[in-house]
Amino acid sequence: MSSRRRNRQGAGRAREVATAAGHDPVLRWLIILCAILGVIDVYFHFNMQVGLDQQQHQQQRDWHPRRHVRVVAKDSSVSSSVVRPPANRVPSVLPPIDMGNDESNRIRMTLRRAGVMVDEKLQAQLPSWTEMTSLYGSQPNIIGLERCEAFRHSLAKPSDALIGPAGMFNTGTNFLEQMLYLNCQIPDSTISTNGMRRNVPWGKHTPASWRLHFDAEVDGGVSHTDTLPIVMVKDPMTWMQSMCRHPYAATWRHTQKHCPNLVANDSDEEVGIHGRGPDKTIEVSIRYNGNKDGTTHHNSLADLWNDWYGAYYEAEYPRLIVRYEDLLFYPEFVLTKTCQCAGGKIKSENFRFQKNPAKGGAAHEGSSGMAEAVVKYGKAENRFVGFDAKDKSYVANHLRRDLLEEFKYSPIQ
């Protein structure tokens, strides 16, 4: 049968149905109902497709490589991507580094995540991963994590928790403060900074023994026991160099020609700087808060480091001791562990960095930004700048070996 004939027959049947519908009201209403249902079906399918198109467009607009969990290097020299762990979920230790790729890329990728432009000039200055780990080891070292549960249980309620930086001058307390503000929060905290404080209430630079016995002027009335101290420490060799540039409240006689100057040498004697005791050490004093009764005395810069950090290390109350270098090279890991210790949470998987100098004002002029600090503290050649043979010998014999071992700083030969 031809298609033309089939079409004529189909048209004839349609006319018969239409004629029958004109005489049969039930059939007529069935036809009308089918037509209405067909219109409704087309309407819902159209709106569903529009909704899906809008959702897909929103996802494409919101996606950004810096917000995404997987961070991919943009330059052609990087052959693989670096995956950041989700916020608030970090392993107890970091996985072994794949030296085939990370030897050249790990430090550079950290800087790029912080928004630092790594050009050829900066790339040539960066330490290798091997060089950095030869100084500080292949894992971050946080002391006091075993006391976190005791601190949280001591709170009347979890939202009472506070986190405050502490540390000797030039150890990155301002850097820690800014990184905490940017990334950590105590759930349901009633203070505007989400439980983060500028310093511990007894003063961030004051000795550990002042806890419960002294209120810093700006922190009167803040609970000492509800505050978890995060104590920043720096390699004593590079810390003493920083003290020469910015002594703050520490006073000792020294010159630009010889500093750090633990033991007086001939150039010191020529300008009237004389050492004391059998080792001819140069005494250091610190006057806290302008109070003559708060002055401490130490045989040398090295002894100041021993005395100040020895007290926090031996303290029996909950506290964390964090190496400045770990915050610099492993920022996400260190901040997450620190925040969680007090019951806090990282605000977002989009980790935020403090790439510029955290210190402001004339007193902090010359402070390092993140890129400069990575170069300065990641290279072994910078560790002993300014020390003469007598200074090195004194350090090797008088720096507390137990502290160096616990903090995992390379021994001084």
Contacts in CASP RR format, 6 or more apart in sequence:
PFRMAT RR
TARGET T0000
AUTHOR 0000-0000-0000
METHOD contacts of the structure
MODEL  1
MSSRRRNRQGAGRAREVATAAGHDPVLRWLIILCAILGVIDVYFHFNMQV
GLDQQQHQQQRDWHPRRHVRVVAKDSSVSSSVVRPPANRVPSVLPPIDMG
NDESNRIRMTLRRAGVMVDEKLQAQLPSWTEMTSLYGSQPNIIGLERCEA
FRHSLAKPSDALIGPAGMFNTGTNFLEQMLYLNCQIPDSTISTNGMRRNV
PWGKHTPASWRLHFDAEVDGGVSHTDTLPIVMVKDPMTWMQSMCRHPYAA
TWRHTQKHCPNLVANDSDEEVGIHGRGPDKTIEVSIRYNGNKDGTTHHNS
LADLWNDWYGAYYEAEYPRLIVRYEDLLFYPEFVLTKTCQCAGGKIKSEN
FRFQKNPAKGGAAHEGSSGMAEAVVKYGKAENRFVGFDAKDKSYVANHLR
RDLLEEFKYSPIQ
17 27 0 8 1.000
20 27 0 8 1.000
21 27 0 8 1.000
21 28 0 8 1.000
21 31 0 8 1.000
22 28 0 8 1.000
65 71 0 8 1.000
65 72 0 8 1.000
66 113 0 8 1.000
66 350 0 8 1.000
67 350 0 8 1.000
69 83 0 8 1.000
69 84 0 8 1.000
69 86 0 8 1.000
69 349 0 8 1.000
70 81 0 8 1.000
70 82 0 8 1.000
70 83 0 8 1.000
70 84 0 8 1.000
71 81 0 8 1.000
71 82 0 8 1.000
71 83 0 8 1.000
71 84 0 8 1.000
71 109 0 8 1.000
71 112 0 8 1.000
71 113 0 8 1.000
72 78 0 8 1.000
72 81 0 8 1.000
72 82 0 8 1.000
73 81 0 8 1.000
73 82 0 8 1.000
73 105 0 8 1.000
73 108 0 8 1.000
73 109 0 8 1.000
73 112 0 8 1.000
77 104 0 8 1.000
78 101 0 8 1.000
78 105 0 8 1.000
78 109 0 8 1.000
79 101 0 8 1.000
80 101 0 8 1.000
82 105 0 8 1.000
82 106 0 8 1.000
82 109 0 8 1.000
84 113 0 8 1.000
84 332 0 8 1.000
84 349 0 8 1.000
84 351 0 8 1.000
85 91 0 8 1.000
85 332 0 8 1.000
86 349 0 8 1.000
87 336 0 8 1.000
87 345 0 8 1.000
87 346 0 8 1.000
87 347 0 8 1.000
87 348 0 8 1.000
87 349 0 8 1.000
87 351 0 8 1.000
88 336 0 8 1.000
88 340 0 8 1.000
88 345 0 8 1.000
88 346 0 8 1.000
90 332 0 8 1.000
90 333 0 8 1.000
90 336 0 8 1.000
90 337 0 8 1.000
93 139 0 8 1.000
94 138 0 8 1.000
94 139 0 8 1.000
94 140 0 8 1.000
94 330 0 8 1.000
94 333 0 8 1.000
96 138 0 8 1.000
97 103 0 8 1.000
97 106 0 8 1.000
97 129 0 8 1.000
97 138 0 8 1.000
99 129 0 8 1.000
99 130 0 8 1.000
102 129 0 8 1.000
103 128 0 8 1.000
103 129 0 8 1.000
103 130 0 8 1.000
104 128 0 8 1.000
104 129 0 8 1.000
106 129 0 8 1.000
107 126 0 8 1.000
107 127 0 8 1.000
107 128 0 8 1.000
107 129 0 8 1.000
107 132 0 8 1.000
107 329 0 8 1.000
107 374 0 8 1.000
108 118 0 8 1.000
108 123 0 8 1.000
108 126 0 8 1.000
110 329 0 8 1.000
110 331 0 8 1.000
110 374 0 8 1.000
111 118 0 8 1.000
111 122 0 8 1.000
111 126 0 8 1.000
111 355 0 8 1.000
111 370 0 8 1.000
111 371 0 8 1.000
111 374 0 8 1.000
112 118 0 8 1.000
113 351 0 8 1.000
113 353 0 8 1.000
114 331 0 8 1.000
114 353 0 8 1.000
114 354 0 8 1.000
114 355 0 8 1.000
114 370 0 8 1.000
115 353 0 8 1.000
115 355 0 8 1.000
116 122 0 8 1.000
116 355 0 8 1.000
116 370 0 8 1.000
116 371 0 8 1.000
118 126 0 8 1.000
118 371 0 8 1.000
122 371 0 8 1.000
122 375 0 8 1.000
125 375 0 8 1.000
126 374 0 8 1.000
126 375 0 8 1.000
127 374 0 8 1.000
127 375 0 8 1.000
127 378 0 8 1.000
127 379 0 8 1.000
131 378 0 8 1.000
131 379 0 8 1.000
131 380 0 8 1.000
132 329 0 8 1.000
132 378 0 8 1.000
134 380 0 8 1.000
134 410 0 8 1.000
135 235 0 8 1.000
135 325 0 8 1.000
135 378 0 8 1.000
135 380 0 8 1.000
135 383 0 8 1.000
135 409 0 8 1.000
135 410 0 8 1.000
136 235 0 8 1.000
136 323 0 8 1.000
136 325 0 8 1.000
136 326 0 8 1.000
136 329 0 8 1.000
136 408 0 8 1.000
136 409 0 8 1.000
136 410 0 8 1.000
137 408 0 8 1.000
140 323 0 8 1.000
140 326 0 8 1.000
140 330 0 8 1.000
140 333 0 8 1.000
140 334 0 8 1.000
140 337 0 8 1.000
141 323 0 8 1.000
141 326 0 8 1.000
141 407 0 8 1.000
141 408 0 8 1.000
142 320 0 8 1.000
142 321 0 8 1.000
142 322 0 8 1.000
142 326 0 8 1.000
142 334 0 8 1.000
142 337 0 8 1.000
142 338 0 8 1.000
143 313 0 8 1.000
143 320 0 8 1.000
143 321 0 8 1.000
143 322 0 8 1.000
143 406 0 8 1.000
143 407 0 8 1.000
144 318 0 8 1.000
144 319 0 8 1.000
144 320 0 8 1.000
144 321 0 8 1.000
145 320 0 8 1.000
145 337 0 8 1.000
145 341 0 8 1.000
147 318 0 8 1.000
147 319 0 8 1.000
148 318 0 8 1.000
148 320 0 8 1.000
148 340 0 8 1.000
148 341 0 8 1.000
148 342 0 8 1.000
148 343 0 8 1.000
150 318 0 8 1.000
151 161 0 8 1.000
151 228 0 8 1.000
151 318 0 8 1.000
151 341 0 8 1.000
151 342 0 8 1.000
152 158 0 8 1.000
152 161 0 8 1.000
152 342 0 8 1.000
152 343 0 8 1.000
154 225 0 8 1.000
154 318 0 8 1.000
155 161 0 8 1.000
155 226 0 8 1.000
158 186 0 8 1.000
158 187 0 8 1.000
158 188 0 8 1.000
158 343 0 8 1.000
159 186 0 8 1.000
159 187 0 8 1.000
159 188 0 8 1.000
159 189 0 8 1.000
159 190 0 8 1.000
160 223 0 8 1.000
160 226 0 8 1.000
161 186 0 8 1.000
161 189 0 8 1.000
161 195 0 8 1.000
161 226 0 8 1.000
161 228 0 8 1.000
161 342 0 8 1.000
161 343 0 8 1.000
161 344 0 8 1.000
162 186 0 8 1.000
162 191 0 8 1.000
162 195 0 8 1.000
162 196 0 8 1.000
162 197 0 8 1.000
162 222 0 8 1.000
162 223 0 8 1.000
162 226 0 8 1.000
162 227 0 8 1.000
162 228 0 8 1.000
162 342 0 8 1.000
163 180 0 8 1.000
163 184 0 8 1.000
163 186 0 8 1.000
163 195 0 8 1.000
163 196 0 8 1.000
163 197 0 8 1.000
163 227 0 8 1.000
163 228 0 8 1.000
163 230 0 8 1.000
163 338 0 8 1.000
163 339 0 8 1.000
163 342 0 8 1.000
164 177 0 8 1.000
164 180 0 8 1.000
164 196 0 8 1.000
164 197 0 8 1.000
164 198 0 8 1.000
164 199 0 8 1.000
164 200 0 8 1.000
164 204 0 8 1.000
164 227 0 8 1.000
164 228 0 8 1.000
164 229 0 8 1.000
164 230 0 8 1.000
165 172 0 8 1.000
165 173 0 8 1.000
165 174 0 8 1.000
165 176 0 8 1.000
165 177 0 8 1.000
165 180 0 8 1.000
165 197 0 8 1.000
165 198 0 8 1.000
165 199 0 8 1.000
165 200 0 8 1.000
165 204 0 8 1.000
165 229 0 8 1.000
165 230 0 8 1.000
165 232 0 8 1.000
166 173 0 8 1.000
166 199 0 8 1.000
166 200 0 8 1.000
166 203 0 8 1.000
166 204 0 8 1.000
166 205 0 8 1.000
166 208 0 8 1.000
166 229 0 8 1.000
166 230 0 8 1.000
166 231 0 8 1.000
166 232 0 8 1.000
166 312 0 8 1.000
166 319 0 8 1.000
167 173 0 8 1.000
167 204 0 8 1.000
167 205 0 8 1.000
167 231 0 8 1.000
167 232 0 8 1.000
167 233 0 8 1.000
167 308 0 8 1.000
167 312 0 8 1.000
168 205 0 8 1.000
168 233 0 8 1.000
168 239 0 8 1.000
168 304 0 8 1.000
168 305 0 8 1.000
168 308 0 8 1.000
168 309 0 8 1.000
169 205 0 8 1.000
169 242 0 8 1.000
169 243 0 8 1.000
169 246 0 8 1.000
169 247 0 8 1.000
169 248 0 8 1.000
169 249 0 8 1.000
169 250 0 8 1.000
170 234 0 8 1.000
170 239 0 8 1.000
170 242 0 8 1.000
170 243 0 8 1.000
170 245 0 8 1.000
170 246 0 8 1.000
170 248 0 8 1.000
171 232 0 8 1.000
171 233 0 8 1.000
171 234 0 8 1.000
171 239 0 8 1.000
171 324 0 8 1.000
172 232 0 8 1.000
172 234 0 8 1.000
172 324 0 8 1.000
172 327 0 8 1.000
172 358 0 8 1.000
173 199 0 8 1.000
173 204 0 8 1.000
173 205 0 8 1.000
173 232 0 8 1.000
174 358 0 8 1.000
174 359 0 8 1.000
174 364 0 8 1.000
175 324 0 8 1.000
175 327 0 8 1.000
175 354 0 8 1.000
175 358 0 8 1.000
176 230 0 8 1.000
176 232 0 8 1.000
176 322 0 8 1.000
176 327 0 8 1.000
177 196 0 8 1.000
177 198 0 8 1.000
177 199 0 8 1.000
177 358 0 8 1.000
178 354 0 8 1.000
178 358 0 8 1.000
179 327 0 8 1.000
179 331 0 8 1.000
179 335 0 8 1.000
179 353 0 8 1.000
179 354 0 8 1.000
180 196 0 8 1.000
180 230 0 8 1.000
180 335 0 8 1.000
180 338 0 8 1.000
180 339 0 8 1.000
181 193 0 8 1.000
181 196 0 8 1.000
182 347 0 8 1.000
182 352 0 8 1.000
182 353 0 8 1.000
182 354 0 8 1.000
183 335 0 8 1.000
183 339 0 8 1.000
183 346 0 8 1.000
183 347 0 8 1.000
183 348 0 8 1.000
183 351 0 8 1.000
183 352 0 8 1.000
184 194 0 8 1.000
184 196 0 8 1.000
184 335 0 8 1.000
184 338 0 8 1.000
184 339 0 8 1.000
184 344 0 8 1.000
184 345 0 8 1.000
184 346 0 8 1.000
184 347 0 8 1.000
185 194 0 8 1.000
185 195 0 8 1.000
185 196 0 8 1.000
185 339 0 8 1.000
185 344 0 8 1.000
185 345 0 8 1.000
185 347 0 8 1.000
186 194 0 8 1.000
186 195 0 8 1.000
186 196 0 8 1.000
186 342 0 8 1.000
186 343 0 8 1.000
186 344 0 8 1.000
187 343 0 8 1.000
187 344 0 8 1.000
187 345 0 8 1.000
189 195 0 8 1.000
197 219 0 8 1.000
197 222 0 8 1.000
197 227 0 8 1.000
198 204 0 8 1.000
198 218 0 8 1.000
199 216 0 8 1.000
199 219 0 8 1.000
200 211 0 8 1.000
200 219 0 8 1.000
200 224 0 8 1.000
200 227 0 8 1.000
200 229 0 8 1.000
201 215 0 8 1.000
201 216 0 8 1.000
201 219 0 8 1.000
201 220 0 8 1.000
201 221 0 8 1.000
201 222 0 8 1.000
201 223 0 8 1.000
201 224 0 8 1.000
201 227 0 8 1.000
202 210 0 8 1.000
202 211 0 8 1.000
202 212 0 8 1.000
202 213 0 8 1.000
202 214 0 8 1.000
202 215 0 8 1.000
202 216 0 8 1.000
202 219 0 8 1.000
202 224 0 8 1.000
203 210 0 8 1.000
203 214 0 8 1.000
203 216 0 8 1.000
203 219 0 8 1.000
205 248 0 8 1.000
205 249 0 8 1.000
205 288 0 8 1.000
206 214 0 8 1.000
206 216 0 8 1.000
206 288 0 8 1.000
206 289 0 8 1.000
207 296 0 8 1.000
207 308 0 8 1.000
207 311 0 8 1.000
208 308 0 8 1.000
208 311 0 8 1.000
208 312 0 8 1.000
208 315 0 8 1.000
208 319 0 8 1.000
209 311 0 8 1.000
211 224 0 8 1.000
211 229 0 8 1.000
211 315 0 8 1.000
211 317 0 8 1.000
212 224 0 8 1.000
212 225 0 8 1.000
215 221 0 8 1.000
215 222 0 8 1.000
216 289 0 8 1.000
217 289 0 8 1.000
225 317 0 8 1.000
228 318 0 8 1.000
228 319 0 8 1.000
228 320 0 8 1.000
228 341 0 8 1.000
228 342 0 8 1.000
229 312 0 8 1.000
229 319 0 8 1.000
229 320 0 8 1.000
230 319 0 8 1.000
230 320 0 8 1.000
230 322 0 8 1.000
230 338 0 8 1.000
231 309 0 8 1.000
231 312 0 8 1.000
231 319 0 8 1.000
231 320 0 8 1.000
231 321 0 8 1.000
231 322 0 8 1.000
232 322 0 8 1.000
232 323 0 8 1.000
232 324 0 8 1.000
232 327 0 8 1.000
233 309 0 8 1.000
233 321 0 8 1.000
233 322 0 8 1.000
233 323 0 8 1.000
233 324 0 8 1.000
233 407 0 8 1.000
234 242 0 8 1.000
234 323 0 8 1.000
234 324 0 8 1.000
234 325 0 8 1.000
235 323 0 8 1.000
235 325 0 8 1.000
235 377 0 8 1.000
235 383 0 8 1.000
235 409 0 8 1.000
236 302 0 8 1.000
236 305 0 8 1.000
236 395 0 8 1.000
236 399 0 8 1.000
236 404 0 8 1.000
236 409 0 8 1.000
237 383 0 8 1.000
237 384 0 8 1.000
237 387 0 8 1.000
237 395 0 8 1.000
237 412 0 8 1.000
238 376 0 8 1.000
238 377 0 8 1.000
238 382 0 8 1.000
238 383 0 8 1.000
239 305 0 8 1.000
240 260 0 8 1.000
240 262 0 8 1.000
240 301 0 8 1.000
240 302 0 8 1.000
240 305 0 8 1.000
241 260 0 8 1.000
241 385 0 8 1.000
241 386 0 8 1.000
243 250 0 8 1.000
243 260 0 8 1.000
243 301 0 8 1.000
244 254 0 8 1.000
244 259 0 8 1.000
244 260 0 8 1.000
245 366 0 8 1.000
246 363 0 8 1.000
246 364 0 8 1.000
246 367 0 8 1.000
248 363 0 8 1.000
249 286 0 8 1.000
249 287 0 8 1.000
249 288 0 8 1.000
249 290 0 8 1.000
250 284 0 8 1.000
250 285 0 8 1.000
250 286 0 8 1.000
250 304 0 8 1.000
251 284 0 8 1.000
251 285 0 8 1.000
251 286 0 8 1.000
251 287 0 8 1.000
252 261 0 8 1.000
252 282 0 8 1.000
252 283 0 8 1.000
252 284 0 8 1.000
252 285 0 8 1.000
252 301 0 8 1.000
253 268 0 8 1.000
253 272 0 8 1.000
253 273 0 8 1.000
253 282 0 8 1.000
254 260 0 8 1.000
254 261 0 8 1.000
254 268 0 8 1.000
254 273 0 8 1.000
254 282 0 8 1.000
255 261 0 8 1.000
255 267 0 8 1.000
255 268 0 8 1.000
255 271 0 8 1.000
255 273 0 8 1.000
257 267 0 8 1.000
258 265 0 8 1.000
258 267 0 8 1.000
258 268 0 8 1.000
258 386 0 8 1.000
258 388 0 8 1.000
259 386 0 8 1.000
260 301 0 8 1.000
260 386 0 8 1.000
260 387 0 8 1.000
260 391 0 8 1.000
261 268 0 8 1.000
261 273 0 8 1.000
261 282 0 8 1.000
261 391 0 8 1.000
262 281 0 8 1.000
262 282 0 8 1.000
262 300 0 8 1.000
262 301 0 8 1.000
262 302 0 8 1.000
262 387 0 8 1.000
262 390 0 8 1.000
262 391 0 8 1.000
262 394 0 8 1.000
262 395 0 8 1.000
263 275 0 8 1.000
263 279 0 8 1.000
263 280 0 8 1.000
263 281 0 8 1.000
263 282 0 8 1.000
263 300 0 8 1.000
263 390 0 8 1.000
263 391 0 8 1.000
263 393 0 8 1.000
263 394 0 8 1.000
264 273 0 8 1.000
264 274 0 8 1.000
264 275 0 8 1.000
264 280 0 8 1.000
264 281 0 8 1.000
264 282 0 8 1.000
265 388 0 8 1.000
265 390 0 8 1.000
268 274 0 8 1.000
268 275 0 8 1.000
268 282 0 8 1.000
273 282 0 8 1.000
274 280 0 8 1.000
275 281 0 8 1.000
275 282 0 8 1.000
275 283 0 8 1.000
276 282 0 8 1.000
276 283 0 8 1.000
276 299 0 8 1.000
279 299 0 8 1.000
279 394 0 8 1.000
281 299 0 8 1.000
281 300 0 8 1.000
281 303 0 8 1.000
281 394 0 8 1.000
282 300 0 8 1.000
283 297 0 8 1.000
283 298 0 8 1.000
283 299 0 8 1.000
283 300 0 8 1.000
284 297 0 8 1.000
284 298 0 8 1.000
284 299 0 8 1.000
284 300 0 8 1.000
284 301 0 8 1.000
284 303 0 8 1.000
284 304 0 8 1.000
285 295 0 8 1.000
285 296 0 8 1.000
285 297 0 8 1.000
285 298 0 8 1.000
286 295 0 8 1.000
286 296 0 8 1.000
286 298 0 8 1.000
286 304 0 8 1.000
287 294 0 8 1.000
287 295 0 8 1.000
288 294 0 8 1.000
288 295 0 8 1.000
288 296 0 8 1.000
296 307 0 8 1.000
298 304 0 8 1.000
298 307 0 8 1.000
300 394 0 8 1.000
300 398 0 8 1.000
302 394 0 8 1.000
302 395 0 8 1.000
302 398 0 8 1.000
302 399 0 8 1.000
303 398 0 8 1.000
305 399 0 8 1.000
306 398 0 8 1.000
306 399 0 8 1.000
306 400 0 8 1.000
306 403 0 8 1.000
309 321 0 8 1.000
309 403 0 8 1.000
309 407 0 8 1.000
310 400 0 8 1.000
310 403 0 8 1.000
312 319 0 8 1.000
312 321 0 8 1.000
313 321 0 8 1.000
313 403 0 8 1.000
313 406 0 8 1.000
320 338 0 8 1.000
320 341 0 8 1.000
321 407 0 8 1.000
322 334 0 8 1.000
322 338 0 8 1.000
323 407 0 8 1.000
323 408 0 8 1.000
324 377 0 8 1.000
325 377 0 8 1.000
325 378 0 8 1.000
326 333 0 8 1.000
326 334 0 8 1.000
327 334 0 8 1.000
327 335 0 8 1.000
328 370 0 8 1.000
328 373 0 8 1.000
328 374 0 8 1.000
328 377 0 8 1.000
329 374 0 8 1.000
329 378 0 8 1.000
331 351 0 8 1.000
331 353 0 8 1.000
332 351 0 8 1.000
335 346 0 8 1.000
335 351 0 8 1.000
336 346 0 8 1.000
339 345 0 8 1.000
339 346 0 8 1.000
353 370 0 8 1.000
354 370 0 8 1.000
355 369 0 8 1.000
355 370 0 8 1.000
355 371 0 8 1.000
356 369 0 8 1.000
356 370 0 8 1.000
357 364 0 8 1.000
357 366 0 8 1.000
357 367 0 8 1.000
357 368 0 8 1.000
357 369 0 8 1.000
358 367 0 8 1.000
358 369 0 8 1.000
359 367 0 8 1.000
360 367 0 8 1.000
368 376 0 8 1.000
376 382 0 8 1.000
384 392 0 8 1.000
387 395 0 8 1.000
392 412 0 8 1.000
395 412 0 8 1.000
396 412 0 8 1.000
396 413 0 8 1.000
399 412 0 8 1.000
401 411 0 8 1.000
404 410 0 8 1.000
404 411 0 8 1.000
404 412 0 8 1.000
END
